[in-house]
Each structure stands twice: as structure tokens, then as C-alpha cells.
Amino acid sequence: MHFAKRLEKIPPYLFAEINRKGNELVAQGVDIINLAVGDPDRPTPAHILQVMHEAIDNPSTHNYPPYQGTQAFREAAAKWMERRFGVAGLNPNTEVVSSIGSKEAIHNTFLAFVEAGDYTLIPDPGYPVYRTATLFAGGEPYTMPLKAENQFLPDLTAIPEEVARQAKLLWINYPNNPTGALATIEFFEELVAFCKQYGILLCHDNAYSEMAYDGYKPPSILQIPGAKDVAIEFHSLSKSYNMTGWRIGFVVGNAMGIKGLTQVKSNVDSGVFKAIQVSAIAAYSTDESELQSVISVYQNRRDIIVKGLQSLGWPIQAPKATLYVWVPVPSGYTSTEFVNLLLDKCGILVPPGNGYGAAGEGFFRIALTISDERMHEAIQRLKDAGIRYE
């Protein structure tokens, strides 16, 4: 018995390894403050739970769902896009498909469009699935470095002509994981023009569109005129509605992109449990004040971490979106060395920046998904250990 050779190119998933290490230390009696994984600790809103209870009791939800999602769910997703972003006219039958969260749909998009030898243009640092899904599909990942001096936006002019002509997909993710960076409408316009020029499917992972602070409202790539000619956008209820375990989201945009993804999905999975789709429709009608009450919790945690690190000398600014703070490591350390120091001296678990790609070297990421009290305790542990940014 032996593994397929493709697994030789695929490292263990970053967060699976982090969870394993954390669980080992907890089993040894170590009090670990886990700032590693972006899994919201707040409960799913009560009105969504109530609808779920009712939907489970309804026998009509117990059979196989439509592969592309129920008609009601797809229509609700299209209406939400119009209400939230002003993106009108999405056809629920050809331009919307349900997904089992975002991760599954992201991976399956590569299977739909990438063949051996094709390039994919992926951000570095970036969500690890972009790279591993490229390799699973037999493609070649071409990384677009996200640098602080360029506001963590990729430099499209640095992509070689021959690579652009052989690229099938270009992936972006704004608000960005792991850097927390934002993209402007002007940059989105550049992306759409670039992908039209080279016939590339533009894929926008917009999982953090609702996790924004200080009054900021992230845009959709589909707001750009003509974007639907080349772009699809991935949305998830995981972070916005504290529904990570429910595994529900949708993809919208270019009809060919949706058709290819749907064809893969119909051969790989059997859709999302109907009762969860009913609950997701209820989530889309959540009152804005309730959503803002959730956002205010994360904004307060962001402020605790940022102000605490600033008091220890870190030159960082508060991000305006996502559940993360992207933090430079002190001089004299690599990313891995510093996160090991935090674990050994403080019992604080965070992922190294280079876990998201080579360009993430020199940083680590903090997730805002534990209580205020534990956030304060993490800062105090740094102070007690004499760890500062020098």
C-alpha cells in the first residue's frame, strides 16, 4: 500500500498541523492561548437556529438537495448580492451555485479549469488551498508576492507575458487573509482588464466581505462594469454569521465559471443539506444591528491586540477588515523561530507567516477569535516574558 505520488507535493494542511501541536500541549497540561485559527467563538444567531430546528422537522428537507442548490437559496443569494453590493441581474439558474463553504468550491474550481502544465496566478502570502488545489489539478502555481510597500496588492506588471498567456485562473482575496489588506475599486478595474486581455478566469475569494470595521464596507469584484465577463466570486456564511461548522456558501458570476464548477461538484458531492439552505436564507435577512453587534466584538478584540502590541513597540496599524492582525517578527528572528519562542515562553499559539507562502516570511498572524480576557492575558504574557519589538 502506498500513497499517490501527488501527495509527495502536498504538505500537511497548515491548520491541521497547528491544531495537532496545540492539542498535544494541552494534553500535557500546558495552558495554551490559541490565536491561530479563524474560527469564530460566538454562537450562531438565535433566529437562524430557530429556523434550522423547524427545517429539520420538515420531512421535505430530508432527501437529496439539487446539486446546484435549491431555487430558493440561489434566488436569496442573488438578492443578497444586489442588496449588499448593488450587483443586479444575477441569473439564479446560470450564475449562482451553492457551495459547502468556500474551501470545497475553491478546490473544485481548479479541477474544472486547470490541466497539467497550466499556470495559476495565486497570491503569496495567501490561503494555502490556492497552492495545494493547483497541485492536485496538475497545474503550476505562479506566485504573486504581496508586499507591504505595495499595500499587499499583487503587481500585475511583474507577471511575465508567457506566464500570463498560459494562466487559467487568477486568485485574489480582499479583504485579505492573512494580511488584512484591502483592495480599491481602481485595483479591481485593473484586474478585470488584465484577465480580459489574457482570457483568464478571475476568482475573488470574498469570505471576509462582512468582517469590516470603522464603517468600512468591502466591495465585490462584480461591481466593476464588465467583470461578469471574466470573474466569479466566492461567498461564505462561515465568518459573517458564525456558521463555520454549517458549511454553506455560494459562488456567483461568469456563467461559464459557474457551469464548470457545477459540473465538478455534481460528480463529487451531493449538495448542501436542504435544512441548512433554509437556515442560510434566514441568515441573509439578519437585521443590520445584529450583524454590527457581532462586528463590534471583533473590533474591540482587534483594538486590544493592536494597542497591546503597540505598547510593546510593534509598528502596526489596526486593520479595517478580516479576523486577523498581520504582525512583523522582531529583528533577528525568522517567522518560525519567533512563533516557537511565543509557544515555548508564553504558551501562545500562532501560525508563522511563511506558512502562507515564502513572501510571508518575517510575519506571523493573530486571529481575533478568543475572548477579550484571553487577548489581554496574551499581551500580559508577552510583557512578563520581556518580549518586545526591537
HUUR-V478104 format. One record per run of one state. SS is the DSSP state (H for helix, E for strand, C for the rest). FROM is the first residue (numbers start at 1). TO is the last residue. Records with the same first field share a line. If there is no record, write none. Layout:
SS=FROM-TO / FROM-TO
This chain:
C=1-4 / 10-13 / 28-32 / 35-45 / 58-58 / 62-70 / 86-95 / 100-102 / 114-118 / 125-127 / 137-139 / 146-147 / 151-155 / 159-160 / 173-184 / 199-200 / 206-211 / 213-220 / 224-226 / 230-230 / 237-243 / 247-248 / 254-254 / 269-273 / 284-287 / 312-320 / 322-323 / 329-334 / 347-347 / 350-350 / 357-357 / 361-362 / 368-371 / 385-390
H=5-9 / 14-27 / 46-57 / 59-61 / 71-85 / 103-113 / 128-136 / 148-150 / 156-158 / 161-166 / 185-198 / 221-223 / 227-229 / 244-246 / 255-268 / 274-283 / 288-311 / 335-346 / 353-356 / 358-360 / 372-384
E=33-34 / 96-99 / 119-124 / 140-145 / 167-172 / 201-205 / 212-212 / 231-236 / 249-253 / 321-321 / 324-328 / 348-349 / 351-352 / 363-367
